[in-house]
Amino acid sequence: MVKRIVDDIDEIVRAVRFDGWQTTHAGEREVKLALRKTLFKYKLHQDIELFERSYEYIREYY
């Protein structure tokens, strides 16, 4: 199940991100929304720590 979640997040983030997205409000908003939708799909949307840690990873490595 973890692999499916990671694959889904990877696919969605690659679709919505753009060069320099980390420095714009719109880019951050799009990536956060995509992440929330993916976590919601797996009923993990209420885990704030998971969201924050996932977002920080995405922000650093994408």
C-alpha positions in Angstrom: 0.0 0.0 0.0 2.8 2.4 0.8 4.3 1.9 -2.7 0.9 2.8 -4.3 0.7 6.0 -2.2 4.2 7.0 -3.1 3.7 6.2 -6.8 0.4 8.3 -6.8 2.1 11.2 -5.1 5.0 11.1 -7.5 2.7 11.0 -10.5 0.6 13.9 -9.4 3.4 16.1 -8.2 5.3 15.6 -11.5 2.1 16.7 -13.4 1.5 19.9 -11.4 5.0 21.1 -10.6 7.0 23.5 -12.8 10.4 25.1 -12.6 10.7 27.3 -9.6 7.3 26.2 -8.1 8.8 26.3 -4.6 9.2 30.1 -4.8 5.6 30.9 -5.9 2.4 30.9 -3.9 0.5 29.3 -6.8 3.1 26.6 -7.2 3.1 25.7 -3.5 -0.7 25.8 -3.5 -1.0 23.4 -6.5 1.5 20.9 -5.0 -0.2 21.0 -1.6 -3.6 20.5 -3.1 -2.4 17.5 -5.2 -0.8 16.0 -2.1 -4.0 16.5 0.0 -6.1 14.9 -2.7 -3.8 11.9 -2.9 -3.8 11.5 0.9 -7.6 11.8 0.9 -7.9 9.0 -1.6 -6.2 6.7 0.9 -8.1 8.2 3.9 -4.8 9.7 5.3 -5.8 13.3 4.9 -6.2 14.0 8.7 -2.6 13.0 9.5 -1.1 16.4 9.6 2.4 15.2 10.4 2.3 12.9 7.4 1.2 15.8 5.2 3.9 18.1 6.5 6.7 15.5 6.2 5.6 14.5 2.7 5.4 18.1 1.6 8.8 19.0 2.9 10.3 15.9 1.0 8.5 17.0 -2.2 9.7 20.6 -1.7 13.3 19.5 -1.3 13.5 16.8 -4.0 11.2 17.9 -6.8 
